[in-house]
Amino acid sequence: MYRGYANDEELVVFGHLFKSWAPDKYQSDKKGFKHAFSVLHMFRISPLKNVSVRLRFKDIDVTTRTMDDGFFRFNVPYKNDLKSGWHTYEITCNPVEEEYGIIEKAEFLKPFESELSIISDIDDTFLISHSGNIFKKLYVMLARNVNSRKTFEDVVRHYQSLSTSGHNEEGNRNSFFYVSSSEWNLYNFIVQFAKLQELPKAVIKLKSIKTGITDFLKTGGGNHDHKFIKIKDIISFYPQQSYVLLGDDSQQDAYIYERICKMFPMNIRAVYLRQTENHKKEKINAVLNNIEGMQVATCYFKKSTEAIEHSKQQGIIKAE
Protein backbone atom coordinates (compact mmCIF):
# COMPACT_ATOMS: atom_id res chain seq x y z
CA MET A 1 0.00 0.00 0.00
CA TYR A 2 1.18 3.44 -0.92
CA ARG A 3 0.51 7.03 0.05
CA GLY A 4 -2.55 8.38 -1.70
CA TYR A 5 -4.01 11.85 -2.12
CA ALA A 6 -7.31 13.73 -2.05
CA ASN A 7 -8.90 17.01 -3.09
CA ASP A 8 -12.30 18.49 -2.18
CA GLU A 9 -14.18 16.01 -4.37
CA GLU A 10 -12.21 12.76 -4.68
CA LEU A 11 -9.98 10.35 -2.78
CA VAL A 12 -7.31 8.32 -4.60
CA VAL A 13 -5.47 5.41 -2.94
CA PHE A 14 -3.58 2.51 -4.51
CA GLY A 15 -1.24 -0.41 -3.86
CA HIS A 16 -0.11 -3.89 -4.87
CA LEU A 17 -1.06 -7.34 -3.60
CA PHE A 18 1.38 -10.27 -3.70
CA LYS A 19 1.79 -13.77 -2.35
CA SER A 20 5.02 -12.52 -0.81
CA TRP A 21 5.60 -8.78 -0.51
CA ALA A 22 9.36 -8.69 -0.83
CA PRO A 23 10.06 -5.23 0.66
CA ASP A 24 8.65 -6.45 3.99
CA LYS A 25 11.75 -8.65 4.13
CA TYR A 26 14.06 -5.76 3.33
CA GLN A 27 15.97 -4.46 6.35
CA SER A 28 17.91 -1.24 6.07
CA ASP A 29 20.71 -2.43 8.38
CA LYS A 30 21.71 -5.47 6.32
CA LYS A 31 25.21 -5.38 4.87
CA GLY A 32 27.28 -7.13 2.24
CA PHE A 33 25.78 -10.19 0.58
CA LYS A 34 22.73 -10.08 2.87
CA HIS A 35 21.90 -6.62 1.58
CA ALA A 36 22.46 -7.63 -2.06
CA PHE A 37 20.21 -10.67 -1.60
CA SER A 38 17.46 -8.58 -0.04
CA VAL A 39 17.54 -6.14 -2.99
CA LEU A 40 17.29 -9.00 -5.50
CA HIS A 41 14.47 -10.49 -3.42
CA MET A 42 12.47 -7.29 -4.02
CA PHE A 43 12.21 -8.31 -7.67
CA ARG A 44 11.15 -11.93 -6.95
CA ILE A 45 7.47 -11.39 -6.33
CA SER A 46 4.24 -13.11 -7.39
CA PRO A 47 1.27 -10.77 -7.90
CA LEU A 48 -2.24 -11.82 -6.94
CA LYS A 49 -4.62 -10.89 -9.74
CA ASN A 50 -8.38 -10.34 -9.61
CA VAL A 51 -8.43 -10.53 -5.80
CA SER A 52 -11.11 -8.62 -3.90
CA VAL A 53 -9.71 -5.62 -1.99
CA ARG A 54 -11.70 -3.51 0.47
CA LEU A 55 -11.09 0.17 1.35
CA ARG A 56 -12.32 1.67 4.60
CA PHE A 57 -11.99 5.30 5.65
CA LYS A 58 -14.52 7.08 7.88
CA ASP A 59 -17.88 6.48 6.12
CA ILE A 60 -16.24 4.95 3.02
CA ASP A 61 -16.52 1.18 2.66
CA VAL A 62 -15.97 0.06 -0.93
CA THR A 63 -14.52 -2.97 -2.70
CA THR A 64 -12.62 -3.46 -5.97
CA ARG A 65 -10.34 -6.12 -7.47
CA THR A 66 -6.64 -6.21 -8.34
CA MET A 67 -5.26 -6.00 -11.87
CA ASP A 68 -3.17 -8.77 -13.47
CA ASP A 69 0.00 -7.33 -11.90
CA GLY A 70 -1.57 -7.19 -8.43
CA PHE A 71 -2.15 -3.43 -8.64
CA PHE A 72 -5.31 -1.89 -7.23
CA ARG A 73 -6.54 1.68 -7.24
CA PHE A 74 -9.58 3.36 -5.73
CA ASN A 75 -10.91 6.63 -7.17
CA VAL A 76 -13.70 7.43 -4.75
CA PRO A 77 -15.97 10.53 -4.72
CA TYR A 78 -15.62 12.22 -1.33
CA LYS A 79 -17.12 15.65 -0.61
CA ASN A 80 -17.31 15.48 3.20
CA ASP A 81 -15.32 17.98 5.19
CA LEU A 82 -11.76 16.77 5.61
CA LYS A 83 -9.01 18.74 7.29
CA SER A 84 -5.71 19.27 5.53
CA GLY A 85 -2.81 16.95 6.28
CA TRP A 86 -2.12 13.22 6.32
CA HIS A 87 -4.94 10.73 7.02
CA THR A 88 -4.83 6.97 7.64
CA TYR A 89 -6.90 4.54 5.58
CA GLU A 90 -7.28 0.77 5.81
CA ILE A 91 -7.17 -1.98 3.17
CA THR A 92 -8.35 -5.53 3.83
CA CYS A 93 -8.42 -8.63 1.67
CA ASN A 94 -8.65 -12.39 2.06
CA PRO A 95 -6.98 -14.10 -0.92
CA VAL A 96 -8.09 -17.63 -1.75
CA GLU A 97 -4.42 -18.63 -1.75
CA GLU A 98 -4.03 -17.62 1.90
CA GLU A 99 -5.61 -19.01 5.05
CA TYR A 100 -5.75 -15.65 6.76
CA GLY A 101 -6.99 -12.16 6.02
CA ILE A 102 -4.68 -9.25 5.34
CA ILE A 103 -5.18 -5.88 7.00
CA GLU A 104 -2.87 -3.00 6.12
CA LYS A 105 -2.91 0.71 6.83
CA ALA A 106 -1.39 3.57 4.87
CA GLU A 107 -1.82 7.33 4.52
CA PHE A 108 -3.15 9.82 2.02
CA LEU A 109 -2.59 13.57 1.75
CA LYS A 110 -5.18 16.32 1.70
CA PRO A 111 -2.95 19.29 0.81
CA PHE A 112 -2.74 22.35 3.00
CA GLU A 113 -4.02 25.56 1.48
CA SER A 114 -1.11 26.96 -0.51
CA GLU A 115 -0.14 28.34 -3.89
CA LEU A 116 2.79 26.03 -4.54
CA SER A 117 3.37 22.28 -4.97
CA ILE A 118 6.61 20.49 -5.83
CA ILE A 119 7.10 17.54 -8.18
CA SER A 120 10.54 15.94 -8.07
CA ASP A 121 12.35 13.08 -9.71
CA ILE A 122 14.39 10.84 -7.37
CA ASP A 123 17.46 9.21 -8.96
CA ASP A 124 20.27 11.72 -9.51
CA THR A 125 17.91 14.54 -8.58
CA PHE A 126 18.23 14.13 -4.81
CA LEU A 127 19.45 10.51 -4.47
CA ILE A 128 22.93 9.84 -5.89
CA SER A 129 22.24 6.89 -8.23
CA HIS A 130 24.54 7.09 -11.30
CA SER A 131 21.62 6.50 -13.67
CA GLY A 132 23.80 7.32 -16.67
CA ASN A 133 26.02 4.29 -15.97
CA ILE A 134 23.96 1.11 -15.56
CA PHE A 135 26.84 -0.94 -14.15
CA LYS A 136 27.69 1.66 -11.52
CA LYS A 137 24.01 2.09 -10.70
CA LEU A 138 23.51 -1.66 -10.12
CA TYR A 139 26.70 -1.85 -8.06
CA VAL A 140 25.54 0.98 -5.78
CA MET A 141 22.11 -0.62 -5.32
CA LEU A 142 23.62 -3.99 -4.41
CA ALA A 143 26.57 -2.80 -2.34
CA ARG A 144 25.13 0.07 -0.31
CA ASN A 145 22.16 -0.23 2.02
CA VAL A 146 19.71 2.55 2.78
CA ASN A 147 21.89 3.89 5.60
CA SER A 148 24.92 4.36 3.33
CA ARG A 149 23.18 5.88 0.30
CA LYS A 150 23.65 9.64 -0.03
CA THR A 151 21.87 12.77 -1.18
CA PHE A 152 23.60 15.58 -3.03
CA GLU A 153 25.02 18.28 -0.80
CA ASP A 154 22.48 20.94 0.24
CA VAL A 155 19.60 19.28 -1.61
CA VAL A 156 17.76 18.58 1.65
CA ARG A 157 18.09 22.25 2.64
CA HIS A 158 16.59 23.28 -0.72
CA TYR A 159 13.69 20.84 -0.43
CA GLN A 160 12.92 21.80 3.15
CA SER A 161 12.84 25.47 2.15
CA LEU A 162 10.49 24.65 -0.73
CA SER A 163 8.31 22.69 1.68
CA THR A 164 7.82 25.52 4.15
CA SER A 165 7.78 28.43 1.70
CA GLY A 166 4.73 30.64 2.15
CA HIS A 167 3.68 29.01 5.43
CA ASN A 168 3.93 30.71 8.81
CA GLU A 169 1.66 28.30 10.65
CA GLU A 170 3.43 25.40 12.36
CA GLY A 171 2.87 22.08 10.59
CA ASN A 172 1.57 23.53 7.31
CA ARG A 173 3.57 22.49 4.28
CA ASN A 174 3.57 22.69 0.50
CA SER A 175 2.72 19.36 -1.09
CA PHE A 176 5.53 17.17 -2.45
CA PHE A 177 5.25 14.45 -5.08
CA TYR A 178 8.18 12.17 -5.97
CA VAL A 179 7.69 10.80 -9.50
CA SER A 180 10.36 8.40 -10.74
CA SER A 181 11.19 5.66 -13.23
CA SER A 182 12.24 3.43 -10.34
CA GLU A 183 9.81 0.54 -10.02
CA TRP A 184 7.23 0.06 -7.25
CA ASN A 185 9.51 -2.73 -5.99
CA LEU A 186 11.69 0.02 -4.48
CA TYR A 187 8.89 1.95 -2.77
CA ASN A 188 9.78 0.99 0.81
CA PHE A 189 13.43 1.77 0.22
CA ILE A 190 12.53 5.25 -1.05
CA VAL A 191 10.24 5.92 1.92
CA GLN A 192 12.96 4.83 4.37
CA PHE A 193 15.65 6.85 2.59
CA ALA A 194 13.58 10.04 2.46
CA LYS A 195 12.75 9.74 6.16
CA LEU A 196 16.38 9.11 7.16
CA GLN A 197 17.56 12.11 5.15
CA GLU A 198 14.75 14.34 6.50
CA LEU A 199 13.41 15.06 3.03
CA PRO A 200 9.81 16.33 2.86
CA LYS A 201 7.16 13.64 3.25
CA ALA A 202 5.68 13.04 -0.19
CA VAL A 203 3.20 11.14 -2.28
CA ILE A 204 5.34 8.73 -4.34
CA LYS A 205 4.50 7.54 -7.86
CA LEU A 206 6.73 4.96 -9.53
CA LYS A 207 6.95 2.71 -12.57
CA SER A 208 5.10 -0.58 -13.12
CA ILE A 209 6.12 -3.40 -10.79
CA LYS A 210 8.72 -5.96 -11.90
CA THR A 211 8.43 -9.64 -11.07
CA GLY A 212 11.77 -11.26 -11.96
CA ILE A 213 15.51 -11.03 -11.39
CA THR A 214 16.14 -10.25 -15.07
CA ASP A 215 13.96 -7.16 -14.65
CA PHE A 216 16.34 -5.94 -11.96
CA LEU A 217 19.07 -5.55 -14.58
CA LYS A 218 16.87 -3.04 -16.39
CA THR A 219 15.65 -1.16 -13.32
CA GLY A 220 14.93 2.52 -13.95
CA GLY A 221 15.35 2.15 -17.71
CA GLY A 222 13.06 1.79 -20.69
CA ASN A 223 10.28 4.16 -21.65
CA HIS A 224 9.71 7.19 -19.39
CA ASP A 225 6.29 8.26 -20.73
CA HIS A 226 4.68 7.02 -17.52
CA LYS A 227 6.30 10.00 -15.74
CA PHE A 228 4.61 12.44 -18.11
CA ILE A 229 1.25 10.74 -17.51
CA LYS A 230 1.65 10.73 -13.73
CA ILE A 231 2.74 14.37 -13.59
CA LYS A 232 -0.14 15.36 -15.88
CA ASP A 233 -2.56 13.53 -13.58
CA ILE A 234 -1.24 15.32 -10.49
CA ILE A 235 -1.54 18.77 -12.04
CA SER A 236 -5.00 17.97 -13.41
CA PHE A 237 -6.06 16.81 -9.92
CA TYR A 238 -4.88 20.09 -8.36
CA PRO A 239 -5.34 22.60 -11.22
CA GLN A 240 -5.30 25.72 -9.03
CA GLN A 241 -1.73 25.08 -7.89
CA SER A 242 1.55 26.43 -9.25
CA TYR A 243 4.31 23.85 -9.53
CA VAL A 244 8.07 23.63 -9.26
CA LEU A 245 9.50 20.70 -11.25
CA LEU A 246 12.86 19.20 -10.25
CA GLY A 247 14.84 16.63 -12.22
CA ASP A 248 18.25 15.95 -13.78
CA ASP A 249 19.87 15.71 -17.19
CA SER A 250 20.72 11.98 -17.15
CA GLN A 251 17.50 10.71 -18.77
CA GLN A 252 14.32 12.34 -20.13
CA ASP A 253 13.29 14.84 -17.46
CA ALA A 254 13.98 17.93 -19.58
CA TYR A 255 11.79 16.71 -22.45
CA ILE A 256 9.02 15.52 -20.12
CA TYR A 257 8.96 18.86 -18.30
CA GLU A 258 8.93 20.73 -21.61
CA ARG A 259 5.79 18.81 -22.63
CA ILE A 260 4.22 19.56 -19.25
CA CYS A 261 4.93 23.28 -19.65
CA LYS A 262 3.28 23.23 -23.08
CA MET A 263 0.20 21.47 -21.72
CA PHE A 264 -0.15 23.59 -18.57
CA PRO A 265 1.02 27.09 -19.60
CA MET A 266 -0.31 28.74 -16.42
CA ASN A 267 0.72 26.18 -13.80
CA ILE A 268 4.51 25.80 -13.93
CA ARG A 269 6.49 28.30 -11.86
CA ALA A 270 10.00 26.92 -12.40
CA VAL A 271 11.97 23.96 -13.76
CA TYR A 272 15.20 22.78 -12.10
CA LEU A 273 17.59 20.30 -13.70
CA ARG A 274 20.69 18.91 -12.02
CA GLN A 275 23.83 18.62 -14.16
CA THR A 276 25.15 15.06 -13.72
CA GLU A 277 28.32 15.24 -15.84
CA ASN A 278 31.29 17.59 -15.97
CA HIS A 279 29.79 19.72 -18.72
CA LYS A 280 26.30 20.99 -19.42
CA LYS A 281 24.57 19.36 -22.36
CA GLU A 282 23.74 21.55 -25.36
CA LYS A 283 20.47 19.71 -26.01
CA ILE A 284 19.35 20.34 -22.42
CA ASN A 285 20.23 24.02 -22.70
CA ALA A 286 18.14 24.24 -25.88
CA VAL A 287 15.14 22.66 -24.14
CA LEU A 288 15.44 25.00 -21.15
CA ASN A 289 15.68 28.01 -23.45
CA ASN A 290 12.44 26.92 -25.06
CA ILE A 291 10.81 26.52 -21.62
CA GLU A 292 11.94 30.03 -20.65
CA GLY A 293 10.29 31.26 -23.84
CA MET A 294 7.02 30.07 -22.26
CA GLN A 295 7.61 32.40 -19.27
CA VAL A 296 8.76 29.60 -16.96
CA ALA A 297 11.91 30.18 -14.90
CA THR A 298 14.64 27.56 -15.33
CA CYS A 299 17.84 26.63 -13.53
CA TYR A 300 20.45 24.17 -14.86
CA PHE A 301 22.73 23.62 -11.88
CA LYS A 302 25.64 21.52 -10.68
CA LYS A 303 25.33 22.28 -6.97
CA SER A 304 22.14 22.71 -4.97
CA THR A 305 23.44 26.01 -3.61
CA GLU A 306 22.90 27.38 -7.13
CA ALA A 307 19.31 26.13 -7.12
CA ILE A 308 18.71 27.64 -3.68
CA GLU A 309 20.00 31.03 -4.81
CA HIS A 310 17.82 30.87 -7.93
CA SER A 311 14.75 30.04 -5.81
CA LYS A 312 15.46 33.09 -3.65
CA GLN A 313 15.87 35.34 -6.68
CA GLN A 314 12.56 34.11 -8.11
CA GLY A 315 10.77 34.61 -4.80
CA ILE A 316 9.97 30.90 -4.57
CA ILE A 317 11.65 30.68 -1.17
CA LYS A 318 12.49 33.48 1.23
CA ALA A 319 15.90 35.08 1.16
CA GLU A 320 17.62 34.62 4.51
C-alpha positions as CSV (number, residue, x, y, z in Angstrom):
1,M,0.0,0.0,0.0
2,Y,1.2,3.4,-0.9
3,R,0.5,7.0,0.0
4,G,-2.6,8.4,-1.7
5,Y,-4.0,11.9,-2.1
6,A,-7.3,13.7,-2.1
7,N,-8.9,17.0,-3.1
8,D,-12.3,18.5,-2.2
9,E,-14.2,16.0,-4.4
10,E,-12.2,12.8,-4.7
11,L,-10.0,10.4,-2.8
12,V,-7.3,8.3,-4.6
13,V,-5.5,5.4,-2.9
14,F,-3.6,2.5,-4.5
15,G,-1.2,-0.4,-3.9
16,H,-0.1,-3.9,-4.9
17,L,-1.1,-7.3,-3.6
18,F,1.4,-10.3,-3.7
19,K,1.8,-13.8,-2.3
20,S,5.0,-12.5,-0.8
21,W,5.6,-8.8,-0.5
22,A,9.4,-8.7,-0.8
23,P,10.1,-5.2,0.7
24,D,8.6,-6.5,4.0
25,K,11.7,-8.6,4.1
26,Y,14.1,-5.8,3.3
27,Q,16.0,-4.5,6.3
28,S,17.9,-1.2,6.1
29,D,20.7,-2.4,8.4
30,K,21.7,-5.5,6.3
31,K,25.2,-5.4,4.9
32,G,27.3,-7.1,2.2
33,F,25.8,-10.2,0.6
34,K,22.7,-10.1,2.9
35,H,21.9,-6.6,1.6
36,A,22.5,-7.6,-2.1
37,F,20.2,-10.7,-1.6
38,S,17.5,-8.6,0.0
39,V,17.5,-6.1,-3.0
40,L,17.3,-9.0,-5.5
41,H,14.5,-10.5,-3.4
42,M,12.5,-7.3,-4.0
43,F,12.2,-8.3,-7.7
44,R,11.2,-11.9,-7.0
45,I,7.5,-11.4,-6.3
46,S,4.2,-13.1,-7.4
47,P,1.3,-10.8,-7.9
48,L,-2.2,-11.8,-6.9
49,K,-4.6,-10.9,-9.7
50,N,-8.4,-10.3,-9.6
51,V,-8.4,-10.5,-5.8
52,S,-11.1,-8.6,-3.9
53,V,-9.7,-5.6,-2.0
54,R,-11.7,-3.5,0.5
55,L,-11.1,0.2,1.3
56,R,-12.3,1.7,4.6
57,F,-12.0,5.3,5.7
58,K,-14.5,7.1,7.9
59,D,-17.9,6.5,6.1
60,I,-16.2,4.9,3.0
61,D,-16.5,1.2,2.7
62,V,-16.0,0.1,-0.9
63,T,-14.5,-3.0,-2.7
64,T,-12.6,-3.5,-6.0
65,R,-10.3,-6.1,-7.5
66,T,-6.6,-6.2,-8.3
67,M,-5.3,-6.0,-11.9
68,D,-3.2,-8.8,-13.5
69,D,0.0,-7.3,-11.9
70,G,-1.6,-7.2,-8.4
71,F,-2.1,-3.4,-8.6
72,F,-5.3,-1.9,-7.2
73,R,-6.5,1.7,-7.2
74,F,-9.6,3.4,-5.7
75,N,-10.9,6.6,-7.2
76,V,-13.7,7.4,-4.8
77,P,-16.0,10.5,-4.7
78,Y,-15.6,12.2,-1.3
79,K,-17.1,15.6,-0.6
80,N,-17.3,15.5,3.2
81,D,-15.3,18.0,5.2
82,L,-11.8,16.8,5.6
83,K,-9.0,18.7,7.3
84,S,-5.7,19.3,5.5
85,G,-2.8,16.9,6.3
86,W,-2.1,13.2,6.3
87,H,-4.9,10.7,7.0
88,T,-4.8,7.0,7.6
89,Y,-6.9,4.5,5.6
90,E,-7.3,0.8,5.8
91,I,-7.2,-2.0,3.2
92,T,-8.4,-5.5,3.8
93,C,-8.4,-8.6,1.7
94,N,-8.6,-12.4,2.1
95,P,-7.0,-14.1,-0.9
96,V,-8.1,-17.6,-1.8
97,E,-4.4,-18.6,-1.7
98,E,-4.0,-17.6,1.9
99,E,-5.6,-19.0,5.1
100,Y,-5.7,-15.6,6.8
101,G,-7.0,-12.2,6.0
102,I,-4.7,-9.3,5.3
103,I,-5.2,-5.9,7.0
104,E,-2.9,-3.0,6.1
105,K,-2.9,0.7,6.8
106,A,-1.4,3.6,4.9
107,E,-1.8,7.3,4.5
108,F,-3.1,9.8,2.0
109,L,-2.6,13.6,1.7
110,K,-5.2,16.3,1.7
111,P,-2.9,19.3,0.8
112,F,-2.7,22.4,3.0
113,E,-4.0,25.6,1.5
114,S,-1.1,27.0,-0.5
115,E,-0.1,28.3,-3.9
116,L,2.8,26.0,-4.5
117,S,3.4,22.3,-5.0
118,I,6.6,20.5,-5.8
119,I,7.1,17.5,-8.2
120,S,10.5,15.9,-8.1
121,D,12.4,13.1,-9.7
122,I,14.4,10.8,-7.4
123,D,17.5,9.2,-9.0
124,D,20.3,11.7,-9.5
125,T,17.9,14.5,-8.6
126,F,18.2,14.1,-4.8
127,L,19.4,10.5,-4.5
128,I,22.9,9.8,-5.9
129,S,22.2,6.9,-8.2
130,H,24.5,7.1,-11.3
131,S,21.6,6.5,-13.7
132,G,23.8,7.3,-16.7
133,N,26.0,4.3,-16.0
134,I,24.0,1.1,-15.6
135,F,26.8,-0.9,-14.2
136,K,27.7,1.7,-11.5
137,K,24.0,2.1,-10.7
138,L,23.5,-1.7,-10.1
139,Y,26.7,-1.8,-8.1
140,V,25.5,1.0,-5.8
141,M,22.1,-0.6,-5.3
142,L,23.6,-4.0,-4.4
143,A,26.6,-2.8,-2.3
144,R,25.1,0.1,-0.3
145,N,22.2,-0.2,2.0
146,V,19.7,2.5,2.8
147,N,21.9,3.9,5.6
148,S,24.9,4.4,3.3
149,R,23.2,5.9,0.3
150,K,23.6,9.6,0.0
151,T,21.9,12.8,-1.2
152,F,23.6,15.6,-3.0
153,E,25.0,18.3,-0.8
154,D,22.5,20.9,0.2
155,V,19.6,19.3,-1.6
156,V,17.8,18.6,1.7
157,R,18.1,22.2,2.6
158,H,16.6,23.3,-0.7
159,Y,13.7,20.8,-0.4
160,Q,12.9,21.8,3.1
161,S,12.8,25.5,2.1
162,L,10.5,24.7,-0.7
163,S,8.3,22.7,1.7
164,T,7.8,25.5,4.2
165,S,7.8,28.4,1.7
166,G,4.7,30.6,2.1
167,H,3.7,29.0,5.4
168,N,3.9,30.7,8.8
169,E,1.7,28.3,10.6
170,E,3.4,25.4,12.4
171,G,2.9,22.1,10.6
172,N,1.6,23.5,7.3
173,R,3.6,22.5,4.3
174,N,3.6,22.7,0.5
175,S,2.7,19.4,-1.1
176,F,5.5,17.2,-2.5
177,F,5.3,14.4,-5.1
178,Y,8.2,12.2,-6.0
179,V,7.7,10.8,-9.5
180,S,10.4,8.4,-10.7
181,S,11.2,5.7,-13.2
182,S,12.2,3.4,-10.3
183,E,9.8,0.5,-10.0
184,W,7.2,0.1,-7.3
185,N,9.5,-2.7,-6.0
186,L,11.7,0.0,-4.5
187,Y,8.9,2.0,-2.8
188,N,9.8,1.0,0.8
189,F,13.4,1.8,0.2
190,I,12.5,5.3,-1.0
191,V,10.2,5.9,1.9
192,Q,13.0,4.8,4.4
193,F,15.7,6.8,2.6
194,A,13.6,10.0,2.5
195,K,12.8,9.7,6.2
196,L,16.4,9.1,7.2
197,Q,17.6,12.1,5.1
198,E,14.8,14.3,6.5
199,L,13.4,15.1,3.0
200,P,9.8,16.3,2.9
201,K,7.2,13.6,3.2
202,A,5.7,13.0,-0.2
203,V,3.2,11.1,-2.3
204,I,5.3,8.7,-4.3
205,K,4.5,7.5,-7.9
206,L,6.7,5.0,-9.5
207,K,6.9,2.7,-12.6
208,S,5.1,-0.6,-13.1
209,I,6.1,-3.4,-10.8
210,K,8.7,-6.0,-11.9
211,T,8.4,-9.6,-11.1
212,G,11.8,-11.3,-12.0
213,I,15.5,-11.0,-11.4
214,T,16.1,-10.3,-15.1
215,D,14.0,-7.2,-14.6
216,F,16.3,-5.9,-12.0
217,L,19.1,-5.6,-14.6
218,K,16.9,-3.0,-16.4
219,T,15.7,-1.2,-13.3
220,G,14.9,2.5,-14.0
221,G,15.4,2.1,-17.7
222,G,13.1,1.8,-20.7
223,N,10.3,4.2,-21.6
224,H,9.7,7.2,-19.4
225,D,6.3,8.3,-20.7
226,H,4.7,7.0,-17.5
227,K,6.3,10.0,-15.7
228,F,4.6,12.4,-18.1
229,I,1.2,10.7,-17.5
230,K,1.7,10.7,-13.7
231,I,2.7,14.4,-13.6
232,K,-0.1,15.4,-15.9
233,D,-2.6,13.5,-13.6
234,I,-1.2,15.3,-10.5
235,I,-1.5,18.8,-12.0
236,S,-5.0,18.0,-13.4
237,F,-6.1,16.8,-9.9
238,Y,-4.9,20.1,-8.4
239,P,-5.3,22.6,-11.2
240,Q,-5.3,25.7,-9.0
241,Q,-1.7,25.1,-7.9
242,S,1.5,26.4,-9.2
243,Y,4.3,23.9,-9.5
244,V,8.1,23.6,-9.3
245,L,9.5,20.7,-11.3
246,L,12.9,19.2,-10.3
247,G,14.8,16.6,-12.2
248,D,18.2,16.0,-13.8
249,D,19.9,15.7,-17.2
250,S,20.7,12.0,-17.2
251,Q,17.5,10.7,-18.8
252,Q,14.3,12.3,-20.1
253,D,13.3,14.8,-17.5
254,A,14.0,17.9,-19.6
255,Y,11.8,16.7,-22.5
256,I,9.0,15.5,-20.1
257,Y,9.0,18.9,-18.3
258,E,8.9,20.7,-21.6
259,R,5.8,18.8,-22.6
260,I,4.2,19.6,-19.3
261,C,4.9,23.3,-19.6
262,K,3.3,23.2,-23.1
263,M,0.2,21.5,-21.7
264,F,-0.1,23.6,-18.6
265,P,1.0,27.1,-19.6
266,M,-0.3,28.7,-16.4
267,N,0.7,26.2,-13.8
268,I,4.5,25.8,-13.9
269,R,6.5,28.3,-11.9
270,A,10.0,26.9,-12.4
271,V,12.0,24.0,-13.8
272,Y,15.2,22.8,-12.1
273,L,17.6,20.3,-13.7
274,R,20.7,18.9,-12.0
275,Q,23.8,18.6,-14.2
276,T,25.1,15.1,-13.7
277,E,28.3,15.2,-15.8
278,N,31.3,17.6,-16.0
279,H,29.8,19.7,-18.7
280,K,26.3,21.0,-19.4
281,K,24.6,19.4,-22.4
282,E,23.7,21.5,-25.4
283,K,20.5,19.7,-26.0
284,I,19.3,20.3,-22.4
285,N,20.2,24.0,-22.7
286,A,18.1,24.2,-25.9
287,V,15.1,22.7,-24.1
288,L,15.4,25.0,-21.1
289,N,15.7,28.0,-23.5
290,N,12.4,26.9,-25.1
291,I,10.8,26.5,-21.6
292,E,11.9,30.0,-20.7
293,G,10.3,31.3,-23.8
294,M,7.0,30.1,-22.3
295,Q,7.6,32.4,-19.3
296,V,8.8,29.6,-17.0
297,A,11.9,30.2,-14.9
298,T,14.6,27.6,-15.3
299,C,17.8,26.6,-13.5
300,Y,20.5,24.2,-14.9
301,F,22.7,23.6,-11.9
302,K,25.6,21.5,-10.7
303,K,25.3,22.3,-7.0
304,S,22.1,22.7,-5.0
305,T,23.4,26.0,-3.6
306,E,22.9,27.4,-7.1
307,A,19.3,26.1,-7.1
308,I,18.7,27.6,-3.7
309,E,20.0,31.0,-4.8
310,H,17.8,30.9,-7.9
311,S,14.7,30.0,-5.8
312,K,15.5,33.1,-3.7
313,Q,15.9,35.3,-6.7
314,Q,12.6,34.1,-8.1
315,G,10.8,34.6,-4.8
316,I,10.0,30.9,-4.6
317,I,11.6,30.7,-1.2
318,K,12.5,33.5,1.2
319,A,15.9,35.1,1.2
320,E,17.6,34.6,4.5
